[in-house]
């Protein structure tokens, strides 16, 4: 049981804001849903009773994900308002570049290009108002599509994305087709209007 709990936690961690359903966990881990339910409940309890943990497990629209505890909201908000003058890591710049050149793009597509999970980097870039949610794919789980913000455009002096400097195609994994990269081959997409609430369904 403890081993399965760790495996469930690992998937929740890499799933990021997209979250993961009970069915997806069961299929991925090849375990019955009843066992997955037990693990999710145990994880919830573990985080609730562990004062040293900053995390909790929540369920939004039948998708489970990890978030920071509510009592840490002020600390998270303060961090989110940190000035952009702080240096971005190489990994953050890499992720930002992928979004800028490949938008609209899902987290899974970003992970595919980088070869590692990008959930925490995406959240950092969102907190610094460099990228944002710009839509969703009308597929199971409604994966979020990301794009750059007006602040990004202003900061780098860009009027349109066509003003981005040219780079070597291989740098962005150009051998992948747009359909494969964006997960858009079989599913329609919904792009937000500027006035829409971009946190819809969160």
N, C-alpha and C positions, 0 to 999 in steps of 0.2 A: 504493500500500500504506500509506504513512504517513497519508494522508488517511483511509483506512478505519479504521486503528487509532484515530485521534482520534474518529471517529464511534462506534466500539464503546465506547471509554472514556466518552464522553458518556452513552451509554445506561446503562452500568454505574453511573455516578455518580448518575443520577436514579432508578435502580431501587432503590437503598438496600438495606435488609435483605431485601426480597422477592426480590432477585436476578433474573436473567434467564437463560433457557435458550438454547442454541445455535440452536434452531429459531426462537425469538422474535426473536433478533438477525438471523438470516438473512431472516426475513419482513419485519421492520421496515426493514432497510437494503437489502432487495432484492438480496442478494448470496448466492452459493452457500455452503453450510455449510463447504466446504473452506476458503474464504477467511476465514470467521469463525473457524474453528479456528486458522488461521495467525496471525490477529490476537490471539486470546486467548493463544496461546503466546508471542507476541512481547511482549505486555503483561506477562505473568508474568515473563519474562526481564528486561524493562526495569526493573521494580520491584525484582526481586531483586538486580540489579547496581548500582542507583542508591542509594548510601548516604544521599543527601540526601532520598530519598522516604520518607514514613511509611506508604505504602500497599502492599498486595499483593493479588493476585487469587486468590480461592479458589473451589473448586467443592464445594458442598454439595447432595447429592441432585440432581445434574445441573443445578443452577442456579448461575450465576457471580455473584459480588458482590465489592465492594471492602471490605477491612477494614484496620485499622491493624496494623502489624507486631507480632509477639509481644514483641519487646524493648521495646516502648513500653507494655506492659500496666500497669506500675506508674504511669506518668504518667496513663494513661487512667483507672485506678482512683482515683487521687487527685483527678482532676477530677470524676469521677462522685460523689465523696463531698463535694464542695463544698456548704456549707450553702445551704438554700433562700433564705436572707436576701439572697443576691445577686439583683439585679434581673433579672427576665425581660424580654426584649425584647418589643416590641409584637407581633412576628410569633409569638413563643412563646406569648404570652397568647392570641392569636387562635387558634392551633392547639389549645391546651389547651381553649379554650371550645368549639370545634367537636367535640372528642372528648367533652367532658362532656355536651353537649346532644344529640349525635347517635349516641352509642355504642349498639350495637357498630358500628364503622366501619373501613373499610380505608384504607390510605395513599392509594390512588388516588382514593377518594372525598373525602378531605381535600384532595388536590391539586385536585380538580375544583371544590371550593368556593372555595379560595383563589386558584386560577388560576396557581399556581406550585408547584414541587417542595417538599415538606415533610419529606423524609427526614432531614435533619440536625436539624431542630427536633424531630421525633419522638424521635430518639435522645437529644437533650438532656433532653426531658421524662421519658423512661424513666430516664435516669441520675439524675434528681432525684426518682425514685419518685413522680411525679405521674400517669403513665399506665403501662399495662402491656398485654401481650398477654392477651386474654381468650378467644380462640378462633381458628378458621380457617374459611374457606369451602371446602367440598368441591368445588373446581373446579380446573382445571389450574394448577399452581403453589401450590395451597392458600394463597391470600392471607391474611395475618394480620389479625385483627380486634382493634381497640384499645378500651380503656375506661379509666376513671380508677381510681386505687388507693384503698385504705383511708386512706392518708396524706393524699391529696387531700381526702377526705371529712372527716377529722379536722381538718385545717388550716383548712378553710373552715367548720367547724362544721355540717356537713350530716349528717343522719341517713339520708336517701334522696335520690336524684336529683330527686325531686319538690320538694325544698326549694330547688332552684336558682331564682334570681330570673327572672321572666319577661323576655324580650327580644323585640325586633321580629323576626317570622319571616323577613323579608327578609335579616336579618343572617346567617342560616345557609342562604341559598339555598333557601328553602322551596318555590320553584317546582319543584324537583326532587322526584320521588316517592321514597319510602323505598327502593323496589326499585332505582331508578336510582342513588340515592345510595350505597346499601350494596352494590351488586352482588349482591343476594340474590334476584333475581327467578327465576333458573333453577337456582340451586344451593343445596343444603342447607348448613347451617352446623353446626359443632361448637364449642360453648362449653365451656371448661374448667371442671372442678370446682375448688373452692378448693384441694384437696390435690394436684391434678395438677401435674406439672412443666410450666410454661408455656413452657419453651424446647424442648419436644418438637419433633423434626424439624429443629431449627436446625443 
